Amino acid sequence: MNEEKKYRPLLAVTMGDPAGIGPEIALKTVPDKRVLDISRPVLIANAEIIKNTKEMVEPGTRLRVIEKINDADFQPGIINIIDIPSPNIQQVRLGEISAAAGDIAFRAIKTAIDLAMNGDVDGTVTGPINKESINLAGHHFSGHTEIYAHYTKSKKPAMMLVDDNFRVVHVTTHVSLRQACDMVKRERVLDVIQLAYQETIKLGIDHPRIGVAGLNPHAGDGGLFGDEEINEILPAIEDACKMGILAEGPIPPDSLFALARGGKFDVCVAMYHDQGHIPFKLLGFQWDEIKNSMKSVKGVNVTLGLPIIRTSVDHGTAFEIAGKGIASPDALMNAIEYAVKLCKNKRMNEELK
């Protein structure tokens, strides 16, 4: 076996909101042989909640609470946990928004970031959080991306969604639609095109083709439906092309994603949150009408522009099914696999320097 196949990166995996499906999907994923074959995962979670959830999901596994990464034992059937204790644990109730749940989720994220920034782990993988609970706990952030950006002092992060060869990077994310329109500026669009280009290069795509969406219907139709394409988006694309980046657009959003799915582009640049999320989730989420639940939830959320690796599920806390044992672990499995890929690419690039 070559050295590359032997390498199993250390990953900090956060539980997400303890009142949602995060603990369940973590228990279905972290001890999985497929995960242990490719990585060394440490769960960052409230140990009491994980213990209670384990009885429903994975009763045969053994929990090992550790204080330091070096104390972990990466053997089949063992889940290594760095505990996030809480004096308000009784206030955490399945399916309910609460400051207690938000505080646990936030502190787990902060712990994972600290571990990665200190070099104790190779990458981080995050479970789903509830933004209202996080803010109720006094942590005023609009999402994971903003938390990571703040604590890593990153000025220009961007969100990328990945499902196999379908990739979408966002110019704006967790702001109102009105604010998003105001934030579509030449400099920001160019920054995101460059981040998209750099990320796909890291994945081994030598000359990535980037399709850039318009903001308005029909990409403005020559200024009939708005001038952002003419004044901001097109100049950014032209700037990128001068740098040698294969960027094309602005392309009407109702056409861009179909073209990308068909193979015309390696990555798409979306102007706002739902413009990129809707086509992505339409492809990756599968509803089971008979069981009245999602039978598969695929897709990975990657934060670009950070000094550390962060991947995540691209779904929410699913409060409505929390505690029922039916949550799909597909997205968390995807996120771990993608984090491993990024860790290996980073290691390879560092060895080549």
Secondary structure, DSSP 4 states (H G I P E B T S, - for coil): --HHHH---EEEEE---TTTTHHHHHHHHTT-HHHHHH-EEEEEE-HHHHHHHHHHH-TT-EEEEESSGGG----TTEEEEEE---TTGGG--TT---HHHHHHHHHHHHHHHHHHHTTSSSEEEE----HHHHHHTT---SSHHHHHHHHTT-SS-EEEEEETTEEEEES--SS-HHHHHHH--HHHHHHHHHHHHHHHHHTT-SS-EEEEE-SSGGGGTTTTT-SHIIIIIHHHHHHHHHTT-EEEEEE-HHHHHHHHHTTS-SEEEESSHHHHHHHHHHHHEEEETTTTEEEEE--EEEEES-SS-EEEESS---GGGTTSS----HHHHHHHHHHHHHHHHHHHHHHH-
